[in-house]
Amino acid sequence: MREPYTLPSVNTSLPRAVSVFYSYSHKDETYRDELEKHLSVMRRKGEIDAWHDRKITAGDNWKNCIDTNLEKADLILLLVSSDFLASTYCYEIEMERAMQRHLAGEARVIPIILRACDWFSAPFAKLQALPTDGEPISSWPDQDTAYHNVVAGIRQAISQVGVEAARGEMSPPHRRTITARGKALLLAAFVLLLIGAAYLLIWKPLQHAATPPTGVRDLIVTGFVFDADKVPIARALVEIEGFPASADETDSTGRFSLDFTGKPGDWIVLKIRKEGYGEERTKFVLNDSPKVVKLGRK
């Protein structure tokens, strides 16, 4: 018999709602819908403003929408299951960025265990998970009680850090962390500034005099190909349009890698083909940053 969970008192007179981001696999959408219902009182009272990718409307750039809302979130809920752990986008992109923001004191990450899975060695395993003791929601005899437990934990998190986040402040432990990080970042920025100045004023003129730069160099164009449900697409053919020699086939994680010689900053067009899917042509600026492409079925 589980002990009853006592709801902490929360100051609901917030200057603005706490921004909440759901990171989840679409295969767990029913769990997310149910959690939203249990959080409806907090939403109606203006305590939280929750966002998930089903709020992306037709014509929106889905990756930009996800990135923007992930970056501005005060509270990030990881809805953990085997499908979440298997999703390249959820695990390697959303979860990794969420943990970076958590460690920097910019947001609070809460893992919510939906179904039994091997999450104990994941980067978020050191965080306090919900429901109590990380017992999966699916294993509770009464799942409404499990969701009630989760909501209580979320309320407690908001009572501890949500008010400060909503006011643009940080709780004292995070403030100390940011101060220490800030000093280190300022020192690193100063050193980089000195190196940059030396490069621009001394080394670059000498290098230019010795060998005029052409601006052309070898680049590795990398990225991922997913379907509309964020599932990686394996064995999709990816090439740089107009350069058939620069082609690769995605691996089981949807990843591709192309060797290309060109000028950084120029635009290239990636052409992606896969049987059963529509052909996609996507324009990207030429650099070493990973590209993310979505393919739709025919």
C-alpha positions as CSV (number, residue, x, y, z in Angstrom):
1,M,0.0,0.0,0.0
2,R,1.5,3.3,-1.1
3,E,1.5,6.2,1.4
4,P,-0.8,9.0,0.4
5,Y,0.9,11.9,-1.4
6,T,0.4,15.3,0.3
7,L,0.1,18.2,-2.0
8,P,2.4,21.1,-1.1
9,S,1.0,24.6,-0.9
10,V,1.9,26.6,-4.0
11,N,1.8,30.4,-4.6
12,T,-0.5,30.6,-7.7
13,S,-0.1,34.4,-8.0
14,L,2.7,34.2,-10.6
15,P,3.6,37.1,-12.9
16,R,3.5,34.6,-15.7
17,A,2.7,30.9,-16.2
18,V,5.6,28.4,-16.0
19,S,6.4,27.2,-19.5
20,V,6.2,23.4,-19.7
21,F,7.7,21.2,-22.6
22,Y,6.7,17.6,-23.2
23,S,9.4,15.4,-24.7
24,Y,7.8,12.1,-25.7
25,S,7.4,9.4,-28.3
26,H,4.2,9.6,-30.4
27,K,3.6,5.9,-29.4
28,D,3.0,7.2,-25.9
29,E,0.6,9.9,-27.0
30,T,-2.3,8.5,-24.9
31,Y,-0.2,8.9,-21.7
32,R,0.6,12.5,-22.6
33,D,-3.1,13.2,-23.3
34,E,-4.0,11.7,-19.9
35,L,-1.3,13.7,-18.1
36,E,-2.6,16.9,-19.7
37,K,-6.1,16.2,-18.4
38,H,-4.7,15.8,-14.8
39,L,-2.8,19.1,-15.2
40,S,-5.9,20.9,-16.5
41,V,-6.5,22.7,-13.2
42,M,-3.0,24.2,-13.1
43,R,-3.5,25.2,-16.8
44,R,-6.8,26.9,-16.1
45,K,-5.4,28.8,-13.1
46,G,-2.6,30.1,-15.3
47,E,0.1,28.3,-13.3
48,I,1.5,26.5,-16.4
49,D,1.6,27.0,-20.2
50,A,2.3,23.6,-21.7
51,W,3.5,22.8,-25.2
52,H,4.0,19.6,-27.3
53,D,4.6,19.0,-30.9
54,R,1.0,18.3,-31.7
55,K,0.5,22.0,-31.4
56,I,2.5,22.6,-34.6
57,T,0.2,23.8,-37.3
58,A,0.2,23.2,-41.0
59,G,3.0,25.1,-42.8
60,D,5.1,25.6,-39.7
61,N,8.8,24.6,-39.6
62,W,8.4,21.7,-37.2
63,K,12.1,21.6,-36.1
64,N,12.2,25.3,-35.4
65,C,9.0,25.1,-33.4
66,I,10.4,22.3,-31.3
67,D,13.7,24.0,-30.8
68,T,12.1,27.4,-29.9
69,N,9.8,25.9,-27.3
70,L,12.5,23.6,-25.8
71,E,14.8,26.6,-25.4
72,K,12.2,28.8,-23.6
73,A,10.8,26.1,-21.3
74,D,11.1,26.4,-17.6
75,L,10.0,22.8,-16.9
76,I,10.8,19.9,-19.3
77,L,8.9,16.7,-18.8
78,L,10.6,13.6,-20.2
79,L,7.9,10.9,-20.7
80,V,10.1,7.8,-20.5
81,S,9.4,4.5,-22.1
82,S,11.2,2.0,-24.3
83,D,9.9,3.9,-27.3
84,F,11.3,7.2,-25.9
85,L,14.7,5.6,-25.3
86,A,14.7,4.1,-28.8
87,S,13.8,7.4,-30.5
88,T,16.9,9.1,-31.9
89,Y,15.2,12.5,-31.9
90,C,13.8,12.2,-28.4
91,Y,17.0,10.8,-26.8
92,E,19.9,12.4,-28.8
93,I,18.4,15.8,-29.5
94,E,15.6,16.7,-27.2
95,M,16.8,14.9,-24.0
96,E,20.5,15.9,-24.5
97,R,19.6,19.6,-24.9
98,A,17.2,19.4,-21.9
99,M,19.9,18.0,-19.7
100,Q,22.3,20.7,-20.9
101,R,19.8,23.4,-19.8
102,H,19.1,21.6,-16.6
103,L,22.9,21.4,-15.7
104,A,23.3,25.1,-16.6
105,G,20.4,26.0,-14.2
106,E,18.3,27.3,-17.0
107,A,15.4,24.8,-16.7
108,R,14.2,21.9,-14.5
109,V,14.0,18.4,-16.0
110,I,11.6,15.9,-14.6
111,P,11.6,12.3,-15.9
112,I,8.1,10.7,-15.7
113,I,8.3,6.9,-16.1
114,L,5.4,5.7,-18.3
115,R,6.3,2.1,-18.9
116,A,8.9,-0.3,-17.5
117,C,12.2,0.1,-19.4
118,D,16.0,0.2,-18.8
119,W,16.3,3.9,-18.0
120,F,18.6,3.5,-14.9
121,S,21.8,4.2,-16.8
122,A,20.4,7.1,-18.9
123,P,21.8,10.6,-18.3
124,F,18.6,11.7,-16.5
125,A,18.7,8.6,-14.1
126,K,20.4,10.8,-11.4
127,L,17.3,13.1,-11.3
128,Q,14.3,12.4,-9.1
129,A,11.8,10.7,-11.3
130,L,8.0,10.5,-11.0
131,P,5.8,8.8,-9.9
132,T,7.3,8.1,-6.5
133,D,10.4,5.9,-6.6
134,G,10.2,5.9,-10.4
135,E,7.5,3.2,-10.5
136,P,6.0,3.2,-14.0
137,I,2.5,4.6,-14.4
138,S,1.5,1.5,-16.3
139,S,2.2,-0.8,-13.3
140,W,-0.1,1.1,-10.8
141,P,-3.4,-0.7,-10.1
142,D,-5.2,2.6,-10.3
143,Q,-3.5,4.8,-12.9
144,D,-5.5,7.9,-11.9
145,T,-3.7,7.6,-8.5
146,A,-0.4,7.4,-10.4
147,Y,-1.2,10.6,-12.4
148,H,-2.3,12.3,-9.2
149,N,1.1,11.4,-7.7
150,V,2.9,12.9,-10.8
151,V,0.9,16.1,-10.7
152,A,1.7,16.5,-7.0
153,G,5.4,16.1,-7.8
154,I,5.1,18.7,-10.6
155,R,3.4,21.1,-8.2
156,Q,6.2,20.6,-5.7
157,A,8.8,21.3,-8.4
158,I,7.0,24.5,-9.4
159,S,6.8,25.6,-5.7
160,Q,10.6,25.2,-5.4
161,V,11.8,26.7,-8.7
162,G,8.8,27.6,-10.8
163,V,8.1,30.9,-9.1
164,E,11.7,32.0,-9.5
165,A,11.7,30.9,-13.2
166,A,8.5,32.7,-13.8
167,R,9.9,35.9,-12.4
168,G,13.1,35.6,-14.3
169,E,15.1,34.6,-11.2
170,M,16.9,31.5,-10.2
171,S,16.7,29.6,-6.9
172,P,19.9,30.1,-4.7
173,P,21.6,26.8,-5.7
174,H,21.2,27.5,-9.4
175,R,22.3,31.1,-8.8
176,R,25.6,29.9,-7.3
177,T,26.1,27.5,-10.2
178,I,25.5,30.2,-12.8
179,T,27.8,32.6,-11.0
180,A,30.6,30.1,-11.0
181,R,29.9,29.2,-14.6
182,G,29.6,32.8,-15.5
183,K,33.1,33.6,-14.2
184,A,34.5,30.7,-16.1
185,L,32.7,31.7,-19.3
186,L,33.9,35.3,-19.0
187,L,37.5,34.1,-18.6
188,A,37.1,31.8,-21.5
189,A,35.6,34.5,-23.6
190,F,38.4,36.9,-22.7
191,V,41.0,34.3,-23.7
192,L,39.2,33.6,-27.0
193,L,39.0,37.4,-27.7
194,L,42.7,37.7,-27.2
195,I,43.4,34.7,-29.5
196,G,40.9,36.1,-32.1
197,A,42.5,39.5,-32.0
198,A,46.0,38.0,-32.5
199,Y,44.7,35.9,-35.4
200,L,43.1,38.8,-37.1
201,L,45.9,41.3,-36.6
202,I,49.0,39.1,-36.9
203,W,48.5,35.6,-38.2
204,K,45.8,36.1,-40.8
205,P,47.7,38.9,-42.6
206,L,50.9,36.8,-42.7
207,Q,49.0,33.8,-43.9
208,H,47.2,35.8,-46.6
209,A,50.5,37.3,-47.8
210,A,52.1,33.8,-48.0
211,T,49.1,32.0,-49.6
212,P,46.0,33.9,-50.7
213,P,43.0,31.9,-49.5
214,T,40.6,30.4,-51.9
215,G,37.8,29.9,-49.4
216,V,37.2,26.4,-50.7
217,R,37.8,23.5,-48.3
218,D,36.7,19.9,-47.6
219,L,33.5,19.6,-45.5
220,I,31.6,16.7,-44.0
221,V,27.8,17.3,-44.3
222,T,26.0,15.2,-41.7
223,G,22.5,14.8,-40.5
224,F,19.5,12.6,-39.8
225,V,16.4,11.6,-41.7
226,F,13.1,11.0,-39.8
227,D,9.5,10.4,-40.7
228,A,6.6,12.5,-39.4
229,D,6.6,10.5,-36.1
230,K,10.3,11.3,-35.4
231,V,11.3,7.6,-36.3
232,P,14.6,7.4,-38.1
233,I,14.5,6.2,-41.7
234,A,17.2,3.7,-42.5
235,R,18.6,3.1,-46.0
236,A,17.4,6.4,-47.5
237,L,19.6,7.8,-50.3
238,V,20.9,11.2,-49.6
239,E,22.9,13.3,-52.1
240,I,23.9,16.9,-52.8
241,E,21.9,17.9,-55.9
242,G,24.1,18.4,-58.8
243,F,26.9,16.3,-57.2
244,P,26.0,12.6,-57.5
245,A,29.4,11.6,-56.3
246,S,28.4,13.1,-52.9
247,A,25.9,10.5,-51.9
248,D,25.3,8.3,-48.8
249,E,22.7,5.9,-47.5
250,T,21.3,6.4,-44.0
251,D,22.2,3.9,-41.3
252,S,19.7,2.3,-38.8
253,T,19.6,5.6,-36.8
254,G,18.7,7.6,-39.9
255,R,22.2,9.2,-39.9
256,F,24.1,10.1,-43.1
257,S,27.5,11.6,-43.9
258,L,28.6,13.3,-47.1
259,D,32.1,14.5,-48.2
260,F,31.9,17.7,-50.1
261,T,34.4,20.4,-51.2
262,G,33.0,23.9,-51.2
263,K,32.8,27.3,-49.6
264,P,31.3,27.4,-46.1
265,G,28.3,29.7,-46.2
266,D,27.2,28.7,-49.7
267,W,23.8,27.0,-50.1
268,I,23.4,23.4,-51.1
269,V,20.3,21.3,-51.9
270,L,20.0,17.9,-50.2
271,K,17.9,15.4,-52.2
272,I,16.5,12.4,-50.2
273,R,14.9,9.4,-51.7
274,K,13.4,6.3,-50.1
275,E,11.0,3.7,-51.6
276,G,7.5,4.3,-50.2
277,Y,8.2,7.9,-49.3
278,G,8.0,11.1,-51.2
279,E,11.2,12.6,-52.6
280,E,12.4,15.5,-50.5
281,R,14.6,18.4,-51.6
282,T,15.8,20.6,-48.7
283,K,18.0,23.7,-49.0
284,F,20.8,24.1,-46.3
285,V,23.7,26.5,-45.8
286,L,27.0,24.7,-46.3
287,N,28.6,24.1,-42.9
288,D,29.5,21.3,-40.5
289,S,26.3,21.4,-38.5
290,P,24.0,18.3,-38.5
291,K,21.0,18.6,-40.8
292,V,17.6,17.2,-39.9
293,V,15.2,16.2,-42.7
294,K,11.6,14.8,-42.5
295,L,10.2,12.5,-45.1
296,G,6.5,12.0,-45.6
297,R,5.0,8.7,-46.9
298,K,3.4,8.7,-50.4
